[in-house]
Amino acid sequence: MDADDPFAAYDKRRRPPMDIYRRHRPTHGGAGHLRSDEPRVLEEWNGFAYEPAGTASDLAAAQEWVNELQIGDDPAA
């Protein structure tokens, strides 16, 4: 944290956990790597919490969506 920036603590809290801006979850719960042919819920970080952003038909489509956001891109910036 930058000691000279009065908003540094606030900005740090707005970052998603582990700097993951997009994630996917199995529709019916369970481990994300199992049952790769089942649909996934897509979630995106909005600066405060993850919110639903859509669905994917299977694990491969969900991973493709997550990887569209290049490393280092910050949608909140």
C-alpha positions in Angstrom: 0.0 0.0 0.0 1.1 3.5 -0.8 1.4 5.5 2.5 0.9 8.8 0.5 -2.4 7.7 -1.1 -5.3 8.3 1.2 -7.5 5.9 -0.8 -5.0 3.0 -0.9 -6.8 0.9 1.6 -10.2 1.5 -0.1 -8.7 0.6 -3.5 -7.2 -2.6 -2.1 -10.7 -3.7 -0.7 -12.2 -3.2 -4.2 -9.9 -5.7 -5.8 -11.4 -9.2 -6.2 -10.2 -12.1 -4.1 -6.9 -13.3 -5.5 -7.3 -10.7 -8.4 -9.8 -13.0 -10.2 -12.1 -10.7 -12.1 -14.1 -13.5 -13.8 -15.0 -17.0 -12.6 -17.3 -19.8 -13.3 -19.2 -22.3 -11.1 -21.0 -25.5 -11.9 -24.8 -24.8 -12.1 -25.7 -27.6 -9.7 -22.7 -27.1 -7.3 -19.8 -29.4 -6.7 -16.2 -29.2 -7.8 -15.5 -27.1 -10.9 -13.3 -29.6 -12.6 -15.8 -32.5 -12.5 -18.6 -33.2 -14.9 -17.1 -31.0 -17.6 -20.2 -31.4 -19.9 -22.6 -29.7 -17.4 -23.5 -26.0 -17.7 -21.7 -23.3 -15.7 -22.7 -20.0 -14.2 -20.4 -17.1 -15.2 -19.7 -14.5 -12.6 -17.8 -11.1 -12.9 -16.4 -8.9 -10.2 -18.2 -5.5 -10.1 -15.9 -3.8 -7.6 -17.7 -5.0 -4.5 -18.9 -8.6 -5.2 -19.3 -11.2 -7.9 -22.5 -10.9 -9.9 -24.0 -13.3 -12.5 -22.9 -12.4 -16.0 -24.4 -15.3 -17.9 -24.1 -19.0 -18.5 -21.9 -21.4 -20.5 -22.9 -24.7 -21.9 -19.9 -26.6 -20.5 -16.5 -26.3 -18.8 -14.6 -25.5 -22.0 -16.9 -22.6 -22.9 -16.7 -21.3 -19.4 -12.9 -21.4 -19.4 -12.8 -19.6 -22.8 -15.0 -16.8 -21.4 -12.8 -16.4 -18.3 -9.7 -16.3 -20.5 -11.1 -13.5 -22.7 -10.1 -11.0 -20.1 -6.3 -10.8 -20.5 -4.1 -10.9 -17.4 -3.4 -7.5 -16.1 -6.6 -6.0 -17.5 -8.7 -4.3 -14.8 -12.3 -3.8 -15.9 -12.7 -1.3 -13.0 -9.9 0.9 -14.2 
